[in-house]
Amino acid sequence: MNTKRKYAIIGCGMMGREHMQNIALVDDAELVAIVDPDAGSRDEAKALGETLGQDFALFDNADTLFADAIPDAVVIASPNFTHFEVAKHAMTYDVAILLEKPFCTEMDDAAALEQLARDYPHTFWVGMEYRYMPPITRFIERVQSGETGPAKMLYIREHRFPFLEKVGDWNRFNRNTGGTLVEKCCHFFDLMRHTLQDEPIRIFASGGQDVNHLDESYDGEVPDILDNAYVIADFAKGTRAVLDLCMFAEGAEQQEEIYALGPVGRLDVAIPAATVTWSPRDKSGVAIENVATPSDALAAGDHHGATYFQLRDFHAALVNGAAPKVSAVDGLRAVQMGSAAQQSIMTGLPVQLDFKSGGVGNG
């Protein structure tokens, strides 16, 4: 069976260039084209491609790409607010799609795109790299094996640096990102659902913009993105999950820490330490598991090798015709949870979630 597939990337900013590096590591994946309207981004991609030994065409728009080159798969890494239109356009060319997070920035768009993806005859995969960080993957495996007993509490803490600079500074405003809890935190809402294998029924959040970007101005506008928040999510089976986000904590030793607690004990995972720690309630002794990431995958991006492992699985699904491991429904749910958290902060009220009826509203 021929396992070679041709790839194109739409959007070659920081995340697009990370995908370039990881495509270079995936057997039988060939990068044939890159699209970006920004000349500076295309120049950076060209220079990186030369370093990686990749020979691809550069385009300033997707129409030219599809007229000149027919890839088997497209990785969409363009700015958040373009995801809906770019993905819809790509779907008209019958290519497999890996759509970077967030799925969309508006809930109506997310619902519409998920509906289109249901009948799409090709692989449609949503980029949720955090699932694929080897230490977090191992943590999830151990939680789902029942090691803690049924998880009653899940806690995710990300204490990190502020938002990075992007071309055109698009990520400084909620209208372009969907808000911090959609843009940044959709990963973590996805981890909650994926780890617990359950759906949230209610979200309550508190957050603000207290430190970052307050002295910045873009055409007279001051950024409006949150830089810290607490989010509590109640799940259908009774588990409570918490997100603790701070984006002015670049001095923290660990950027991400996740805890699952059940009647038998507690499991922790820490990034970048890459450790999974077991703390049983019977006090029989703490056990630390170190989870290594291959050095080439670790060096190819900022996500602890996750982008490589995700691309490897995406490529396998593309070759074998298998269902995506991260579906459009997963992408939609993460946007719905993030949007509900943003809404809760604005209103000061909890938000009820009823995915069976599609309802999201104040509780």
VOBADREN-231354 format. One record per residue (C-alpha): residue in three letters; x, y, z; residue number from 1. Coordinates in steps of 0.2 Angstrom, whole numbers, padded with zeros to 4 digits. Each point is the difference from the previous one (the first is absolute). Example, Ala and Ser with C-alpha at 12.3 -4.5 7.8 and 13.67 -1.06 7.14 Angstrom:
<nodes>
<node type="ALA" east="0062" north="-0022" up="0039" seq="1"/>
<node type="SER" east="0006" north="0017" up="-0003" seq="2"/>
</nodes>
This chain:
<nodes>
<node type="MET" east="0000" north="0000" up="0000" seq="1"/>
<node type="ASN" east="0006" north="0017" up="-0005" seq="2"/>
<node type="THR" east="0002" north="0010" up="0017" seq="3"/>
<node type="LYS" east="0007" north="0016" up="-0008" seq="4"/>
<node type="ARG" east="-0011" north="0016" up="0002" seq="5"/>
<node type="LYS" east="0003" north="0018" up="-0006" seq="6"/>
<node type="TYR" east="-0003" north="0014" up="0013" seq="7"/>
<node type="ALA" east="-0004" north="0018" up="-0002" seq="8"/>
<node type="ILE" east="0000" north="0013" up="0015" seq="9"/>
<node type="ILE" east="-0011" north="0015" up="0000" seq="10"/>
<node type="GLY" east="0007" north="0012" up="0012" seq="11"/>
<node type="CYS" east="0019" north="0000" up="0003" seq="12"/>
<node type="GLY" east="0002" north="0010" up="0016" seq="13"/>
<node type="MET" east="0007" north="-0008" up="0015" seq="14"/>
<node type="MET" east="-0012" north="-0015" up="0001" seq="15"/>
<node type="GLY" east="0001" north="-0003" up="-0019" seq="16"/>
<node type="ARG" east="0019" north="0000" up="0001" seq="17"/>
<node type="GLU" east="-0001" north="-0013" up="0015" seq="18"/>
<node type="HIS" east="-0011" north="-0011" up="-0012" seq="19"/>
<node type="MET" east="0013" north="0002" up="-0013" seq="20"/>
<node type="GLN" east="0013" north="-0007" up="0012" seq="21"/>
<node type="ASN" east="-0011" north="-0014" up="0005" seq="22"/>
<node type="ILE" east="-0005" north="-0005" up="-0018" seq="23"/>
<node type="ALA" east="0019" north="-0002" up="-0003" seq="24"/>
<node type="LEU" east="0000" north="-0014" up="0014" seq="25"/>
<node type="VAL" east="-0015" north="-0009" up="-0006" seq="26"/>
<node type="ASP" east="0004" north="-0015" up="-0012" seq="27"/>
<node type="ASP" east="-0008" north="0002" up="-0017" seq="28"/>
<node type="ALA" east="-0007" north="0017" up="0003" seq="29"/>
<node type="GLU" east="0006" north="0013" up="-0013" seq="30"/>
<node type="LEU" east="-0003" north="0019" up="0001" seq="31"/>
<node type="VAL" east="-0004" north="0006" up="-0017" seq="32"/>
<node type="ALA" east="-0007" north="0017" up="0003" seq="33"/>
<node type="ILE" east="-0002" north="0015" up="0012" seq="34"/>
<node type="VAL" east="-0013" north="0014" up="0000" seq="35"/>
<node type="ASP" east="0001" north="0016" up="0009" seq="36"/>
<node type="PRO" east="-0005" north="0018" up="-0005" seq="37"/>
<node type="ASP" east="0015" north="0007" up="0010" seq="38"/>
<node type="ALA" east="0016" north="0002" up="-0010" seq="39"/>
<node type="GLY" east="0011" north="0000" up="0016" seq="40"/>
<node type="SER" east="-0008" north="-0017" up="0006" seq="41"/>
<node type="ARG" east="0003" north="-0008" up="-0017" seq="42"/>
<node type="ASP" east="0018" north="0006" up="0001" seq="43"/>
<node type="GLU" east="0002" north="-0008" up="0017" seq="44"/>
<node type="ALA" east="-0008" north="-0016" up="-0006" seq="45"/>
<node type="LYS" east="0011" north="-0001" up="-0015" seq="46"/>
<node type="ALA" east="0016" north="0002" up="0010" seq="47"/>
<node type="LEU" east="-0006" north="-0013" up="0012" seq="48"/>
<node type="GLY" east="-0005" north="-0012" up="-0014" seq="49"/>
<node type="GLU" east="0018" north="0002" up="-0007" seq="50"/>
<node type="THR" east="0007" north="-0005" up="0017" seq="51"/>
<node type="LEU" east="-0011" north="-0015" up="0001" seq="52"/>
<node type="GLY" east="0003" north="-0005" up="-0018" seq="53"/>
<node type="GLN" east="-0018" north="0002" up="-0005" seq="54"/>
<node type="ASP" east="-0004" north="0006" up="-0018" seq="55"/>
<node type="PHE" east="-0017" north="0008" up="-0001" seq="56"/>
<node type="ALA" east="-0010" north="0013" up="-0010" seq="57"/>
<node type="LEU" east="-0005" north="0016" up="0009" seq="58"/>
<node type="PHE" east="-0017" north="0009" up="-0003" seq="59"/>
<node type="ASP" east="-0008" north="0016" up="0006" seq="60"/>
<node type="ASN" east="-0018" north="-0008" up="-0001" seq="61"/>
<node type="ALA" east="-0008" north="-0016" up="0001" seq="62"/>
<node type="ASP" east="-0009" north="0001" up="-0017" seq="63"/>
<node type="THR" east="0017" north="0000" up="-0009" seq="64"/>
<node type="LEU" east="0006" north="-0014" up="0011" seq="65"/>
<node type="PHE" east="-0014" north="-0011" up="-0005" seq="66"/>
<node type="ALA" east="0001" north="0005" up="-0019" seq="67"/>
<node type="ASP" east="0019" north="-0005" up="0000" seq="68"/>
<node type="ALA" east="0002" north="-0014" up="0012" seq="69"/>
<node type="ILE" east="-0012" north="-0013" up="0006" seq="70"/>
<node type="PRO" east="0005" north="-0006" up="0018" seq="71"/>
<node type="ASP" east="-0007" north="-0015" up="0008" seq="72"/>
<node type="ALA" east="-0001" north="0010" up="0017" seq="73"/>
<node type="VAL" east="-0001" north="0018" up="0006" seq="74"/>
<node type="VAL" east="0006" north="0006" up="0017" seq="75"/>
<node type="ILE" east="-0009" north="0016" up="0004" seq="76"/>
<node type="ALA" east="0010" north="0011" up="0012" seq="77"/>
<node type="SER" east="-0006" north="0017" up="-0005" seq="78"/>
<node type="PRO" east="-0006" north="0013" up="0013" seq="79"/>
<node type="ASN" east="-0015" north="-0006" up="0010" seq="80"/>
<node type="PHE" east="-0013" north="0011" up="-0007" seq="81"/>
<node type="THR" east="0004" north="-0007" up="-0018" seq="82"/>
<node type="HIS" east="-0003" north="-0018" up="0005" seq="83"/>
<node type="PHE" east="-0018" north="-0001" up="-0005" seq="84"/>
<node type="GLU" east="0001" north="0007" up="-0017" seq="85"/>
<node type="VAL" east="0017" north="-0008" up="-0004" seq="86"/>
<node type="ALA" east="-0006" north="-0017" up="0005" seq="87"/>
<node type="LYS" east="-0016" north="0001" up="-0010" seq="88"/>
<node type="HIS" east="0010" north="0005" up="-0015" seq="89"/>
<node type="ALA" east="0012" north="-0014" up="0002" seq="90"/>
<node type="MET" east="-0014" north="-0012" up="0001" seq="91"/>
<node type="THR" east="-0006" north="0004" up="-0017" seq="92"/>
<node type="TYR" east="0016" north="-0008" up="-0007" seq="93"/>
<node type="ASP" east="-0002" north="-0017" up="0008" seq="94"/>
<node type="VAL" east="0015" north="0000" up="0011" seq="95"/>
<node type="ALA" east="0004" north="-0007" up="0017" seq="96"/>
<node type="ILE" east="0000" north="0014" up="0013" seq="97"/>
<node type="LEU" east="0009" north="0003" up="0016" seq="98"/>
<node type="LEU" east="-0007" north="0016" up="0007" seq="99"/>
<node type="GLU" east="0010" north="0008" up="0014" seq="100"/>
<node type="LYS" east="-0008" north="0005" up="0016" seq="101"/>
<node type="PRO" east="-0012" north="0009" up="0003" seq="102"/>
<node type="PHE" east="-0012" north="-0008" up="-0011" seq="103"/>
<node type="CYS" east="-0009" north="0017" up="-0003" seq="104"/>
<node type="THR" east="-0001" north="0016" up="0010" seq="105"/>
<node type="GLU" east="-0019" north="0001" up="-0001" seq="106"/>
<node type="MET" east="-0012" north="-0013" up="0007" seq="107"/>
<node type="ASP" east="-0012" north="0002" up="-0015" seq="108"/>
<node type="ASP" east="0015" north="-0003" up="-0012" seq="109"/>
<node type="ALA" east="0006" north="-0015" up="0010" seq="110"/>
<node type="ALA" east="-0017" north="-0008" up="0000" seq="111"/>
<node type="ALA" east="-0001" north="0003" up="-0019" seq="112"/>
<node type="LEU" east="0017" north="-0007" up="-0004" seq="113"/>
<node type="GLU" east="-0003" north="-0016" up="0011" seq="114"/>
<node type="GLN" east="-0016" north="-0003" up="-0010" seq="115"/>
<node type="LEU" east="0010" north="0001" up="-0016" seq="116"/>
<node type="ALA" east="0013" north="-0011" up="0007" seq="117"/>
<node type="ARG" east="-0013" north="-0014" up="0004" seq="118"/>
<node type="ASP" east="-0003" north="-0003" up="-0019" seq="119"/>
<node type="TYR" east="0018" north="0004" up="-0006" seq="120"/>
<node type="PRO" east="0007" north="-0016" up="-0008" seq="121"/>
<node type="HIS" east="0018" north="0003" up="0004" seq="122"/>
<node type="THR" east="0010" north="0001" up="0017" seq="123"/>
<node type="PHE" east="-0005" north="0015" up="0010" seq="124"/>
<node type="TRP" east="0011" north="0002" up="0015" seq="125"/>
<node type="VAL" east="0001" north="0014" up="0013" seq="126"/>
<node type="GLY" east="0018" north="0004" up="0007" seq="127"/>
<node type="MET" east="0000" north="-0002" up="0019" seq="128"/>
<node type="GLU" east="0018" north="-0003" up="0003" seq="129"/>
<node type="TYR" east="-0001" north="-0001" up="0019" seq="130"/>
<node type="ARG" east="-0008" north="-0017" up="-0001" seq="131"/>
<node type="TYR" east="0016" north="-0005" up="-0009" seq="132"/>
<node type="MET" east="0014" north="0006" up="0012" seq="133"/>
<node type="PRO" east="0007" north="-0017" up="0006" seq="134"/>
<node type="PRO" east="-0001" north="0004" up="0019" seq="135"/>
<node type="ILE" east="-0018" north="0005" up="-0002" seq="136"/>
<node type="THR" east="-0004" north="-0014" up="-0011" seq="137"/>
<node type="ARG" east="0007" north="-0012" up="0014" seq="138"/>
<node type="PHE" east="-0009" north="0009" up="0013" seq="139"/>
<node type="ILE" east="-0017" north="-0002" up="-0009" seq="140"/>
<node type="GLU" east="0003" north="-0018" up="-0003" seq="141"/>
<node type="ARG" east="0003" north="-0003" up="0019" seq="142"/>
<node type="VAL" east="-0015" north="0010" up="0005" seq="143"/>
<node type="GLN" east="-0011" north="-0009" up="-0013" seq="144"/>
<node type="SER" east="0007" north="-0017" up="0006" seq="145"/>
<node type="GLY" east="-0008" north="0004" up="0017" seq="146"/>
<node type="GLU" east="0015" north="0002" up="0010" seq="147"/>
<node type="THR" east="-0007" north="0014" up="0011" seq="148"/>
<node type="GLY" east="-0017" north="-0008" up="0001" seq="149"/>
<node type="PRO" east="-0014" north="0010" up="-0009" seq="150"/>
<node type="ALA" east="0007" north="0017" up="-0002" seq="151"/>
<node type="LYS" east="-0010" north="0012" up="0011" seq="152"/>
<node type="MET" east="0011" north="0016" up="-0003" seq="153"/>
<node type="LEU" east="0011" north="0006" up="-0014" seq="154"/>
<node type="TYR" east="0011" north="0015" up="0001" seq="155"/>
<node type="ILE" east="0010" north="0008" up="-0014" seq="156"/>
<node type="ARG" east="0012" north="0014" up="0003" seq="157"/>
<node type="GLU" east="0009" north="0010" up="-0013" seq="158"/>
<node type="HIS" east="0011" north="0014" up="0006" seq="159"/>
<node type="ARG" east="0009" north="0007" up="-0015" seq="160"/>
<node type="PHE" east="0007" north="0014" up="-0010" seq="161"/>
<node type="PRO" east="-0012" north="0014" up="-0008" seq="162"/>
<node type="PHE" east="-0006" north="-0003" up="-0018" seq="163"/>
<node type="LEU" east="0013" north="0001" up="-0013" seq="164"/>
<node type="GLU" east="0001" north="0013" up="-0014" seq="165"/>
<node type="LYS" east="-0009" north="-0005" up="-0016" seq="166"/>
<node type="VAL" east="0000" north="0007" up="-0017" seq="167"/>
<node type="GLY" east="-0012" north="0015" up="0000" seq="168"/>
<node type="ASP" east="-0002" north="-0002" up="0019" seq="169"/>
<node type="TRP" east="-0016" north="-0009" up="-0003" seq="170"/>
<node type="ASN" east="0001" north="-0010" up="0016" seq="171"/>
<node type="ARG" east="-0002" north="0016" up="0011" seq="172"/>
<node type="PHE" east="-0019" north="0001" up="-0002" seq="173"/>
<node type="ASN" east="-0015" north="-0012" up="0005" seq="174"/>
<node type="ARG" east="-0008" north="0003" up="-0017" seq="175"/>
<node type="ASN" east="0014" north="-0009" up="-0009" seq="176"/>
<node type="THR" east="0004" north="-0013" up="0013" seq="177"/>
<node type="GLY" east="-0017" north="-0005" up="0007" seq="178"/>
<node type="GLY" east="0007" north="0006" up="0017" seq="179"/>
<node type="THR" east="0015" north="-0007" up="0010" seq="180"/>
<node type="LEU" east="-0011" north="-0015" up="0007" seq="181"/>
<node type="VAL" east="-0004" north="-0005" up="-0018" seq="182"/>
<node type="GLU" east="0017" north="0004" up="-0008" seq="183"/>
<node type="LYS" east="0012" north="-0007" up="0013" seq="184"/>
<node type="CYS" east="-0011" north="-0011" up="0011" seq="185"/>
<node type="CYS" east="-0010" north="-0010" up="-0013" seq="186"/>
<node type="HIS" east="0015" north="-0012" up="0003" seq="187"/>
<node type="PHE" east="-0004" north="-0002" up="0018" seq="188"/>
<node type="PHE" east="-0019" north="-0002" up="-0002" seq="189"/>
<node type="ASP" east="0004" north="-0013" up="-0013" seq="190"/>
<node type="LEU" east="0011" north="-0009" up="0013" seq="191"/>
<node type="MET" east="-0014" north="0001" up="0013" seq="192"/>
<node type="ARG" east="-0012" north="-0009" up="-0011" seq="193"/>
<node type="HIS" east="0013" north="-0012" up="-0007" seq="194"/>
<node type="THR" east="0007" north="-0005" up="0017" seq="195"/>
<node type="LEU" east="-0017" north="-0002" up="0008" seq="196"/>
<node type="GLN" east="-0009" north="-0007" up="-0015" seq="197"/>
<node type="ASP" east="-0015" north="0010" up="0005" seq="198"/>
<node type="GLU" east="-0009" north="0016" up="-0005" seq="199"/>
<node type="PRO" east="-0001" north="0016" up="0011" seq="200"/>
<node type="ILE" east="-0017" north="0006" up="0005" seq="201"/>
<node type="ARG" east="0004" north="0017" up="0009" seq="202"/>
<node type="ILE" east="0014" north="0013" up="-0001" seq="203"/>
<node type="PHE" east="0004" north="0014" up="0012" seq="204"/>
<node type="ALA" east="0015" north="0011" up="-0003" seq="205"/>
<node type="SER" east="0009" north="0016" up="0007" seq="206"/>
<node type="GLY" east="0014" north="0009" up="-0009" seq="207"/>
<node type="GLY" east="0007" north="0016" up="-0006" seq="208"/>
<node type="GLN" east="0013" north="0010" up="-0009" seq="209"/>
<node type="ASP" east="0011" north="0006" up="0015" seq="210"/>
<node type="VAL" east="0018" north="0001" up="-0006" seq="211"/>
<node type="ASN" east="0004" north="-0004" up="-0018" seq="212"/>
<node type="HIS" east="-0002" north="0012" up="-0015" seq="213"/>
<node type="LEU" east="-0008" north="0014" up="0009" seq="214"/>
<node type="ASP" east="0014" north="0012" up="-0006" seq="215"/>
<node type="GLU" east="-0003" north="-0005" up="-0018" seq="216"/>
<node type="SER" east="-0010" north="0008" up="-0014" seq="217"/>
<node type="TYR" east="-0004" north="-0005" up="-0017" seq="218"/>
<node type="ASP" east="-0009" north="0014" up="-0011" seq="219"/>
<node type="GLY" east="-0005" north="0008" up="0016" seq="220"/>
<node type="GLU" east="-0007" north="-0017" up="0007" seq="221"/>
<node type="VAL" east="0006" north="-0008" up="0016" seq="222"/>
<node type="PRO" east="0000" north="-0019" up="0000" seq="223"/>
<node type="ASP" east="-0015" north="-0008" up="0009" seq="224"/>
<node type="ILE" east="0007" north="-0018" up="0003" seq="225"/>
<node type="LEU" east="-0001" north="-0008" up="0017" seq="226"/>
<node type="ASP" east="0017" north="-0004" up="0008" seq="227"/>
<node type="ASN" east="-0007" north="-0010" up="0015" seq="228"/>
<node type="ALA" east="-0015" north="-0011" up="0004" seq="229"/>
<node type="TYR" east="-0007" north="-0013" up="0011" seq="230"/>
<node type="VAL" east="-0013" north="-0012" up="-0008" seq="231"/>
<node type="ILE" east="-0010" north="-0013" up="0008" seq="232"/>
<node type="ALA" east="-0009" north="-0013" up="-0010" seq="233"/>
<node type="ASP" east="-0013" north="-0013" up="0007" seq="234"/>
<node type="PHE" east="-0001" north="-0016" up="-0010" seq="235"/>
<node type="ALA" east="-0015" north="-0011" up="-0003" seq="236"/>
<node type="LYS" east="0007" north="-0015" up="0011" seq="237"/>
<node type="GLY" east="0004" north="0012" up="0014" seq="238"/>
<node type="THR" east="0018" north="0004" up="-0002" seq="239"/>
<node type="ARG" east="0006" north="0018" up="0003" seq="240"/>
<node type="ALA" east="0014" north="0007" up="-0011" seq="241"/>
<node type="VAL" east="0009" north="0016" up="0003" seq="242"/>
<node type="LEU" east="0011" north="0011" up="-0012" seq="243"/>
<node type="ASP" east="0012" north="0012" up="0008" seq="244"/>
<node type="LEU" east="0008" north="0011" up="-0013" seq="245"/>
<node type="CYS" east="0013" north="0014" up="0003" seq="246"/>
<node type="MET" east="0009" north="0008" up="-0015" seq="247"/>
<node type="PHE" east="0012" north="0011" up="0010" seq="248"/>
<node type="ALA" east="0009" north="-0015" up="0008" seq="249"/>
<node type="GLU" east="0014" north="-0003" up="-0011" seq="250"/>
<node type="GLY" east="0011" north="-0003" up="0015" seq="251"/>
<node type="ALA" east="-0009" north="-0015" up="0005" seq="252"/>
<node type="GLU" east="0010" north="-0016" up="0001" seq="253"/>
<node type="GLN" east="-0014" north="-0011" up="-0008" seq="254"/>
<node type="GLN" east="-0010" north="0008" up="-0014" seq="255"/>
<node type="GLU" east="-0014" north="-0013" up="0001" seq="256"/>
<node type="GLU" east="-0005" north="-0011" up="0014" seq="257"/>
<node type="ILE" east="-0015" north="-0012" up="0000" seq="258"/>
<node type="TYR" east="-0007" north="-0010" up="0015" seq="259"/>
<node type="ALA" east="-0014" north="-0013" up="0000" seq="260"/>
<node type="LEU" east="-0006" north="-0005" up="0017" seq="261"/>
<node type="GLY" east="-0011" north="-0016" up="0004" seq="262"/>
<node type="PRO" east="-0004" north="-0010" up="0015" seq="263"/>
<node type="VAL" east="0016" north="-0011" up="-0002" seq="264"/>
<node type="GLY" east="0013" north="0014" up="-0002" seq="265"/>
<node type="ARG" east="0006" north="0015" up="-0011" seq="266"/>
<node type="LEU" east="0009" north="0000" up="-0016" seq="267"/>
<node type="ASP" east="0010" north="0016" up="-0006" seq="268"/>
<node type="VAL" east="0009" north="0004" up="-0016" seq="269"/>
<node type="ALA" east="0012" north="0015" up="-0002" seq="270"/>
<node type="ILE" east="0007" north="0008" up="-0016" seq="271"/>
<node type="PRO" east="0014" north="0003" up="-0003" seq="272"/>
<node type="ALA" east="0006" north="-0011" up="0013" seq="273"/>
<node type="ALA" east="-0008" north="-0015" up="-0009" seq="274"/>
<node type="THR" east="-0005" north="-0009" up="0015" seq="275"/>
<node type="VAL" east="-0015" north="-0010" up="0006" seq="276"/>
<node type="THR" east="-0002" north="-0001" up="0019" seq="277"/>
<node type="TRP" east="-0011" north="-0013" up="0009" seq="278"/>
<node type="SER" east="-0005" north="0004" up="0018" seq="279"/>
<node type="PRO" east="-0010" north="-0013" up="0007" seq="280"/>
<node type="ARG" east="-0012" north="0003" up="0015" seq="281"/>
<node type="ASP" east="0007" north="-0014" up="0010" seq="282"/>
<node type="LYS" east="0016" north="0009" up="0001" seq="283"/>
<node type="SER" east="0010" north="-0015" up="-0007" seq="284"/>
<node type="GLY" east="0011" north="0011" up="-0009" seq="285"/>
<node type="VAL" east="0001" north="0013" up="-0014" seq="286"/>
<node type="ALA" east="0006" north="-0007" up="-0016" seq="287"/>
<node type="ILE" east="0007" north="0011" up="-0014" seq="288"/>
<node type="GLU" east="0000" north="-0005" up="-0019" seq="289"/>
<node type="ASN" east="0011" north="0009" up="-0012" seq="290"/>
<node type="VAL" east="-0007" north="0001" up="-0017" seq="291"/>
<node type="ALA" east="0012" north="0003" up="-0014" seq="292"/>
<node type="THR" east="-0003" north="0008" up="-0017" seq="293"/>
<node type="PRO" east="0012" north="-0004" up="-0014" seq="294"/>
<node type="SER" east="0012" north="0014" up="-0002" seq="295"/>
<node type="ASP" east="-0004" north="0003" up="-0019" seq="296"/>
<node type="ALA" east="-0018" north="0002" up="0004" seq="297"/>
<node type="LEU" east="0004" north="0011" up="0015" seq="298"/>
<node type="ALA" east="0010" north="0012" up="-0010" seq="299"/>
<node type="ALA" east="-0012" north="0002" up="-0014" seq="300"/>
<node type="GLY" east="-0012" north="0011" up="0009" seq="301"/>
<node type="ASP" east="-0007" north="0008" up="0016" seq="302"/>
<node type="HIS" east="-0012" north="-0013" up="0005" seq="303"/>
<node type="HIS" east="0011" north="-0014" up="0007" seq="304"/>
<node type="GLY" east="0000" north="-0010" up="-0015" seq="305"/>
<node type="ALA" east="-0019" north="0000" up="-0001" seq="306"/>
<node type="THR" east="-0002" north="0007" up="-0018" seq="307"/>
<node type="TYR" east="0011" north="-0015" up="-0007" seq="308"/>
<node type="PHE" east="-0010" north="-0013" up="0009" seq="309"/>
<node type="GLN" east="-0016" north="0008" up="-0006" seq="310"/>
<node type="LEU" east="0006" north="0001" up="-0018" seq="311"/>
<node type="ARG" east="0005" north="-0018" up="0001" seq="312"/>
<node type="ASP" east="-0017" north="-0005" up="0005" seq="313"/>
<node type="PHE" east="-0008" north="0011" up="-0013" seq="314"/>
<node type="HIS" east="0010" north="-0007" up="-0013" seq="315"/>
<node type="ALA" east="-0004" north="-0018" up="0005" seq="316"/>
<node type="ALA" east="-0019" north="0005" up="0000" seq="317"/>
<node type="LEU" east="0003" north="0008" up="-0018" seq="318"/>
<node type="VAL" east="0008" north="-0016" up="-0007" seq="319"/>
<node type="ASN" east="-0011" north="-0013" up="0009" seq="320"/>
<node type="GLY" east="-0017" north="0010" up="-0002" seq="321"/>
<node type="ALA" east="-0002" north="-0001" up="0019" seq="322"/>
<node type="ALA" east="-0011" north="0012" up="0010" seq="323"/>
<node type="PRO" east="0009" north="0015" up="0008" seq="324"/>
<node type="LYS" east="0005" north="-0001" up="0018" seq="325"/>
<node type="VAL" east="-0004" north="0018" up="0002" seq="326"/>
<node type="SER" east="-0016" north="0003" up="-0009" seq="327"/>
<node type="ALA" east="-0010" north="0016" up="-0005" seq="328"/>
<node type="VAL" east="-0012" north="-0004" up="0015" seq="329"/>
<node type="ASP" east="0015" north="0001" up="0012" seq="330"/>
<node type="GLY" east="0005" north="0017" up="-0008" seq="331"/>
<node type="LEU" east="-0018" north="0006" up="0002" seq="332"/>
<node type="ARG" east="-0001" north="-0005" up="0018" seq="333"/>
<node type="ALA" east="0016" north="0009" up="0004" seq="334"/>
<node type="VAL" east="-0006" north="0016" up="-0008" seq="335"/>
<node type="GLN" east="-0017" north="-0002" up="0009" seq="336"/>
<node type="MET" east="0009" north="-0002" up="0017" seq="337"/>
<node type="GLY" east="0011" north="0015" up="-0003" seq="338"/>
<node type="SER" east="-0014" north="0011" up="-0006" seq="339"/>
<node type="ALA" east="-0010" north="-0005" up="0015" seq="340"/>
<node type="ALA" east="0014" north="0005" up="0012" seq="341"/>
<node type="GLN" east="0002" north="0017" up="-0009" seq="342"/>
<node type="GLN" east="-0019" north="0002" up="0002" seq="343"/>
<node type="SER" east="0001" north="-0004" up="0018" seq="344"/>
<node type="ILE" east="0014" north="0013" up="0004" seq="345"/>
<node type="MET" east="-0010" north="0013" up="-0009" seq="346"/>
<node type="THR" east="-0017" north="-0003" up="0008" seq="347"/>
<node type="GLY" east="0006" north="-0006" up="0017" seq="348"/>
<node type="LEU" east="-0012" north="-0015" up="-0002" seq="349"/>
<node type="PRO" east="0003" north="-0019" up="-0002" seq="350"/>
<node type="VAL" east="-0004" north="-0006" up="-0018" seq="351"/>
<node type="GLN" east="-0010" north="-0016" up="-0002" seq="352"/>
<node type="LEU" east="0005" north="-0012" up="-0014" seq="353"/>
<node type="ASP" east="-0011" north="-0012" up="-0008" seq="354"/>
<node type="PHE" east="0009" north="-0008" up="-0015" seq="355"/>
<node type="LYS" east="-0014" north="-0012" up="-0004" seq="356"/>
<node type="SER" east="-0012" north="0014" up="-0005" seq="357"/>
<node type="GLY" east="0014" north="0012" up="-0005" seq="358"/>
<node type="GLY" east="-0005" north="0012" up="0013" seq="359"/>
<node type="VAL" east="0013" north="0012" up="0009" seq="360"/>
<node type="GLY" east="-0007" north="0013" up="0011" seq="361"/>
<node type="ASN" east="0000" north="0009" up="0017" seq="362"/>
<node type="GLY" east="-0004" north="-0011" up="0015" seq="363"/>
</nodes>
